[in-house]
Amino acid sequence: MKPITLLTALLVMLRVSGLAEIPWGWVFAPMIIVFSSAIIGMVISAARRK
């Protein structure tokens, strides 16, 4: 997955949680950001190895 698709998925999930007005969005948002940033870091490190 490209970082752009990860960012769009993050924005969509934030929008859904915002539209639903559920406080769970504030709990999952930081986890999703950390998880996506970790995946992006792994992809960048793997690309540099090649």
N, CA, C and O atoms as a Tinker XYZ file with bonds, in Angstrom:
   200  protein
     1  N      0.838000   -1.202000    0.000000    73     2
     2  CA     0.000000    0.000000    0.000000    64     1     3
     3  C      0.873000    1.252000    0.000000    63     2     4     5
     4  O      1.916000    1.304000    0.652000    81     3
     5  N      0.429000    2.245000   -0.736000    73     3     6
     6  CA     1.169000    3.502000   -0.769000    64     5     7
     7  C      0.812000    4.343000    0.455000    63     6     8     9
     8  O     -0.277000    4.200000    1.010000    81     7
     9  N      1.726000    5.219000    0.878000    73     7    10
    10  CA     1.425000    6.099000    2.019000    64     9    11
    11  C      0.190000    6.956000    1.761000    63    10    12    13
    12  O     -0.541000    7.291000    2.693000    81    11
    13  N     -0.046000    7.313000    0.488000    73    11    14
    14  CA    -1.212000    8.143000    0.157000    64    13    15
    15  C     -2.494000    7.387000    0.490000    63    14    16    17
    16  O     -3.425000    7.964000    1.052000    81    15
    17  N     -2.550000    6.100000    0.149000    73    15    18
    18  CA    -3.756000    5.316000    0.434000    64    17    19
    19  C     -3.943000    5.174000    1.941000    63    18    20    21
    20  O     -5.073000    5.169000    2.431000    81    19
    21  N     -2.831000    5.057000    2.682000    73    19    22
    22  CA    -2.929000    4.957000    4.143000    64    21    23
    23  C     -3.485000    6.250000    4.715000    63    22    24    25
    24  O     -4.309000    6.228000    5.629000    81    23
    25  N     -3.027000    7.393000    4.168000    73    23    26
    26  CA    -3.510000    8.685000    4.668000    64    25    27
    27  C     -4.981000    8.861000    4.346000    63    26    28    29
    28  O     -5.744000    9.352000    5.178000    81    27
    29  N     -5.390000    8.463000    3.139000    73    27    30
    30  CA    -6.802000    8.614000    2.775000    64    29    31
    31  C     -7.660000    7.707000    3.653000    63    30    32    33
    32  O     -8.744000    8.101000    4.081000    81    31
    33  N     -7.175000    6.487000    3.924000    73    31    34
    34  CA    -7.930000    5.578000    4.790000    64    33    35
    35  C     -8.050000    6.175000    6.191000    63    34    36    37
    36  O     -9.092000    6.064000    6.837000    81    35
    37  N     -6.969000    6.812000    6.652000    73    35    38
    38  CA    -6.995000    7.446000    7.974000    64    37    39
    39  C     -8.014000    8.578000    7.997000    63    38    40    41
    40  O     -8.778000    8.716000    8.951000    81    39
    41  N     -8.020000    9.395000    6.928000    73    39    42
    42  CA    -8.974000   10.512000    6.862000    64    41    43
    43  C    -10.400000    9.987000    6.827000    63    42    44    45
    44  O    -11.285000   10.547000    7.475000    81    43
    45  N    -10.631000    8.906000    6.069000    73    43    46
    46  CA   -11.986000    8.346000    5.982000    64    45    47
    47  C    -12.439000    7.845000    7.352000    63    46    48    49
    48  O    -13.573000    8.085000    7.766000    81    47
    49  N    -11.536000    7.143000    8.054000    73    47    50
    50  CA   -11.900000    6.616000    9.374000    64    49    51
    51  C    -12.170000    7.760000   10.350000    63    50    52    53
    52  O    -13.080000    7.677000   11.174000    81    51
    53  N    -11.366000    8.841000   10.252000    73    51    54
    54  CA   -11.590000    9.992000   11.135000    64    53    55
    55  C    -12.923000   10.645000   10.807000    63    54    56    57
    56  O    -13.638000   11.081000   11.710000    81    55
    57  N    -13.266000   10.717000    9.521000    73    55    58
    58  CA   -14.541000   11.314000    9.123000    64    57    59
    59  C    -15.696000   10.473000    9.648000    63    58    60    61
    60  O    -16.672000   11.008000   10.171000    81    59
    61  N    -15.584000    9.164000    9.507000    73    59    62
    62  CA   -16.657000    8.278000    9.969000    64    61    63
    63  C    -16.841000    8.423000   11.479000    63    62    64    65
    64  O    -17.966000    8.534000   11.968000    81    63
    65  N    -15.732000    8.423000   12.208000    73    63    66
    66  CA   -15.824000    8.557000   13.667000    64    65    67
    67  C    -16.368000    9.934000   14.032000    63    66    68    69
    68  O    -17.087000   10.072000   15.022000    81    67
    69  N    -16.031000   10.957000   13.239000    73    67    70
    70  CA   -16.528000   12.305000   13.513000    64    69    71
    71  C    -18.012000   12.411000   13.215000    63    70    72    73
    72  O    -18.757000   13.037000   13.969000    81    71
    73  N    -18.451000   11.791000   12.102000    73    71    74
    74  CA   -19.867000   11.853000   11.748000    64    73    75
    75  C    -20.698000   11.095000   12.769000    63    74    76    77
    76  O    -21.811000   11.501000   13.103000    81    75
    77  N    -20.146000    9.984000   13.266000    73    75    78
    78  CA   -20.884000    9.180000   14.238000    64    77    79
    79  C    -20.902000    9.868000   15.602000    63    78    80    81
    80  O    -21.705000    9.521000   16.468000    81    79
    81  N    -19.997000   10.862000   15.792000    73    79    82
    82  CA   -19.903000   11.585000   17.067000    64    81    83
    83  C    -19.661000   10.624000   18.225000    63    82    84    85
    84  O    -20.254000   10.750000   19.296000    81    83
    85  N    -18.771000    9.657000   17.982000    73    83    86
    86  CA   -18.440000    8.681000   19.023000    64    85    87
    87  C    -17.051000    9.011000   19.581000    63    86    88    89
    88  O    -16.109000    9.175000   18.806000    81    87
    89  N    -16.908000    9.112000   20.894000    73    87    90
    90  CA   -15.590000    9.428000   21.470000    64    89    91
    91  C    -14.537000    8.367000   21.181000    63    90    92    93
    92  O    -13.350000    8.596000   21.414000    81    91
    93  N    -14.958000    7.204000   20.676000    73    91    94
    94  CA   -13.974000    6.158000   20.354000    64    93    95
    95  C    -13.003000    6.642000   19.293000    63    94    96    97
    96  O    -11.873000    6.163000   19.206000    81    95
    97  N    -13.463000    7.618000   18.469000    73    95    98
    98  CA   -12.586000    8.143000   17.422000    64    97    99
    99  C    -11.312000    8.729000   18.012000    63    98   100   101
   100  O    -10.232000    8.595000   17.436000    81    99
   101  N    -11.444000    9.385000   19.176000    73    99   102
   102  CA   -10.264000    9.980000   19.806000    64   101   103
   103  C     -9.339000    8.890000   20.337000    63   102   104   105
   104  O     -8.143000    9.123000   20.510000    81   103
   105  N     -9.883000    7.706000   20.595000    73   103   106
   106  CA    -9.050000    6.609000   21.105000    64   105   107
   107  C     -8.316000    5.920000   19.958000    63   106   108   109
   108  O     -7.137000    5.588000   20.074000    81   107
   109  N     -9.029000    5.709000   18.847000    73   107   110
   110  CA    -8.434000    4.981000   17.722000    64   109   111
   111  C     -7.543000    5.855000   16.852000    63   110   112   113
   112  O     -6.596000    5.354000   16.246000    81   111
   113  N     -7.828000    7.154000   16.778000    73   111   114
   114  CA    -7.052000    8.044000   15.906000    64   113   115
   115  C     -5.548000    7.984000   16.203000    63   114   116   117
   116  O     -4.768000    7.767000   15.276000    81   115
   117  N     -5.110000    8.168000   17.453000    73   115   118
   118  CA    -3.666000    8.093000   17.725000    64   117   119
   119  C     -3.082000    6.720000   17.398000    63   118   120   121
   120  O     -1.961000    6.625000   16.899000    81   119
   121  N     -3.837000    5.659000   17.677000    73   119   122
   122  CA    -3.349000    4.308000   17.388000    64   121   123
   123  C     -3.175000    4.125000   15.888000    63   122   124   125
   124  O     -2.182000    3.558000   15.432000    81   123
   125  N     -4.164000    4.617000   15.114000    73   123   126
   126  CA    -4.098000    4.485000   13.658000    64   125   127
   127  C     -2.926000    5.295000   13.112000    63   126   128   129
   128  O     -2.217000    4.841000   12.214000    81   127
   129  N     -2.721000    6.503000   13.658000    73   127   130
   130  CA    -1.623000    7.348000   13.179000    64   129   131
   131  C     -0.280000    6.671000   13.457000    63   130   132   133
   132  O      0.590000    6.632000   12.587000    81   131
   133  N     -0.112000    6.140000   14.669000    73   131   134
   134  CA     1.147000    5.471000   15.022000    64   133   135
   135  C      1.347000    4.235000   14.152000    63   134   136   137
   136  O      2.450000    3.985000   13.667000    81   135
   137  N      0.272000    3.458000   13.954000    73   135   138
   138  CA     0.361000    2.240000   13.157000    64   137   139
   139  C      0.723000    2.558000   11.713000    63   138   140   141
   140  O      1.596000    1.912000   11.134000    81   139
   141  N      0.048000    3.560000   11.122000    73   139   142
   142  CA     0.306000    3.919000    9.726000    64   141   143
   143  C      1.717000    4.480000    9.574000    63   142   144   145
   144  O      2.398000    4.180000    8.594000    81   143
   145  N      2.164000    5.293000   10.537000    73   143   146
   146  CA     3.513000    5.863000   10.451000    64   145   147
   147  C      4.555000    4.750000   10.557000    63   146   148   149
   148  O      5.595000    4.809000    9.900000    81   147
   149  N      4.282000    3.736000   11.380000    73   147   150
   150  CA     5.211000    2.611000   11.508000    64   149   151
   151  C      5.282000    1.842000   10.197000    63   150   152   153
   152  O      6.364000    1.435000    9.774000    81   151
   153  N      4.129000    1.638000    9.546000    73   151   154
   154  CA     4.103000    0.926000    8.265000    64   153   155
   155  C      4.864000    1.725000    7.214000    63   154   156   157
   156  O      5.634000    1.161000    6.437000    81   155
   157  N      4.647000    3.047000    7.192000    73   155   158
   158  CA     5.344000    3.891000    6.214000    64   157   159
   159  C      6.850000    3.816000    6.453000    63   158   160   161
   160  O      7.625000    3.742000    5.500000    81   159
   161  N      7.267000    3.834000    7.717000    73   159   162
   162  CA     8.691000    3.739000    8.032000    64   161   163
   163  C      9.275000    2.411000    7.566000    63   162   164   165
   164  O     10.394000    2.370000    7.054000    81   163
   165  N      8.528000    1.328000    7.738000    73   163   166
   166  CA     8.993000    0.016000    7.290000    64   165   167
   167  C      9.123000   -0.013000    5.780000    63   166   168   169
   168  O     10.089000   -0.560000    5.248000    81   167
   169  N      8.150000    0.578000    5.081000    73   167   170
   170  CA     8.185000    0.596000    3.614000    64   169   171
   171  C      9.374000    1.406000    3.124000    63   170   172   173
   172  O     10.060000    0.999000    2.187000    81   171
   173  N      9.625000    2.553000    3.754000    73   171   174
   174  CA    10.748000    3.402000    3.337000    64   173   175
   175  C     12.070000    2.682000    3.581000    63   174   176   177
   176  O     12.960000    2.716000    2.730000    81   175
   177  N     12.206000    2.029000    4.738000    73   175   178
   178  CA    13.451000    1.322000    5.048000    64   177   179
   179  C     13.649000    0.156000    4.082000    63   178   180   181
   180  O     14.774000   -0.120000    3.664000    81   179
   181  N     12.562000   -0.529000    3.727000    73   179   182
   182  CA    12.663000   -1.647000    2.781000    64   181   183
   183  C     13.047000   -1.131000    1.402000    63   182   184   185
   184  O     13.816000   -1.778000    0.691000    81   183
   185  N     12.518000    0.034000    1.016000    73   183   186
   186  CA    12.834000    0.595000   -0.300000    64   185   187
   187  C     14.295000    1.033000   -0.345000    63   186   188   189
   188  O     14.944000    0.915000   -1.383000    81   187
   189  N     14.814000    1.537000    0.769000    73   187   190
   190  CA    16.210000    1.981000    0.792000    64   189   191
   191  C     17.155000    0.790000    0.680000    63   190   192   193
   192  O     18.232000    0.914000    0.097000    81   191
   193  N     16.771000   -0.358000    1.227000    73   191   194
   194  CA    17.630000   -1.541000    1.159000    64   193   195
   195  C     17.809000   -1.985000   -0.287000    63   194   196   197
   196  O     18.886000   -2.434000   -0.679000    81   195
   197  N     16.744000   -1.857000   -1.077000    73   195   198
   198  CA    16.835000   -2.257000   -2.484000    64   197   199
   199  C     17.647000   -1.212000   -3.235000    63   198   200
   200  O     17.855000   -1.341000   -4.441000    81   199
